[in-house]
Amino acid sequence: MKKTIILIAFALISSIGFAQNGPKIVFSAPDNTIDYGKVTKTENGTRDFIFTNTGNAPLIITNVLSTCGCTVPIKPGEPVMPGKTGKITVKYNMAPGPIRKTITVESNAVNYPDGRVALKIKGEVISN
């Protein structure tokens, strides 16, 4: 019985030590994806990925990369404090055809491996 209590106490103390401290990024878009739906090429191709820093340290977005030049992401210029929200703006060039692009966010977030998060945009640009 004494060994069981010691084992349980050790497990509790160890789990506290492994809790992640630091900035955490959580996006409001389901599956980190924005669906443009069916849009015309004359529409504005700008969309915002809204996120919250749910951690306990400032979140720093160090880089935002696109898979091609047709998608231009803009990152926040300042760190996002714990409990605050921020946005990453994405501008798509609205060329006719399907939209399937990935944007990679590089940050100091501890809730993603190496702080890298994949964001996606999808939809279809139709001619009017």
N, C-alpha and C positions, 0 to 999 in steps of 0.2 A: 504494500500500500504506500509506504514511504517513497519507494522508487517511482511509482506512478505519479505521485504529487510533484516530485522533483522534475520528472519528465514534462508534465503539463506546465509547470512554472517556467522551465527552460524554453518550451515552445512559445509561450506567450511573450516572453522577453525577446526571443529571436524575431518573432513576427513584428514587434514594435521597431526593432532595429532595421528591418528591411522595408519599412514604409517609405514610399518615394517622397522625398522633399524636393522642392524646386518648382519651377514653372510648369504648368500643364496647359495644353491647348485643346480646346473642345469646339468643334465647328457646329453651327446650328443646322446646316444643310444635311438632310438624310444621306447617309453613306458618303459624306463629303462630296456630293455631286449636285451640280446645278443643271436642271433640265430647261433649256431654252424653249422646248416644244417646237412647233412649226412657226417659223418667223419669216418675214420677207427681208430681202437684202437692204431695203431702205430703213429698217428699224435700227435702233441703237444697239450695238453689240456689247454694251457694258453691263456687267453683273458684279455683285459683291458677295464674297464669302465672308460671313460674319462669324467671329469666334470669340470665345471667352477664355481668359486666363484663370483656370480653376485651381491653380497651385498657390504656393506661398512665397514666390519670388518673382521679380520682373521677368516677363517673357520677351525675348529678343528674336525677331525674325531677321536672320542674317542674309537670306537670299530667297528669291522666288524664281523658279526656272520653268520655261515653257518647252513643249516638245517641238514647236515650230514658230516661225516668225509671224504666223497669222493670228497668234494669241499673245497679247502683251499683258503680263501681270504687273501690278504695282503694289509694293509692300508698304507697311506702316514705317514711318521714319523714326519713330520713338518707341522705346520699350513699352509694353502693355503691363500695367501694374496688376497685382493679384485682385481678382474679382471684377476687373474692368473688361470691356469688350473692345475689339478692334476689327478691322476689315482688310481684306486683300481684294483689290479691284482687278477684274479681268476684262480686257477689251478684245473681242473677237472681230475679225475683219468682215464678216458676213458674206463670204463667198458662197454662191449657191451650191447646195449639196449637204450631205450629212455632217454633223458636228460631233467629233469624238476626239477630244484633246485631254491631255493630262498636264497638270501644273504641279511641280514639286516644291514644297515649302521646306526650307532648312531653318531650324531654330534651335534654341537651347531647351526645348520641352523635354521633360523626363518621361512622359507617358507614351512616347513613340521611339522606336529604335533609332539611335543617332539623331533624334530630333527631326527626322524627315517624315513629312506627311504628303501623301498623294491626294490631290484634289482633281475632280473631273468635271468637264462640261460636256453636255450632249444635246442633241436636238437636230433640227433640219432647217436649212435656209432654202426657201422656195422663191422662184421668180414670180412676180405679180403680173 
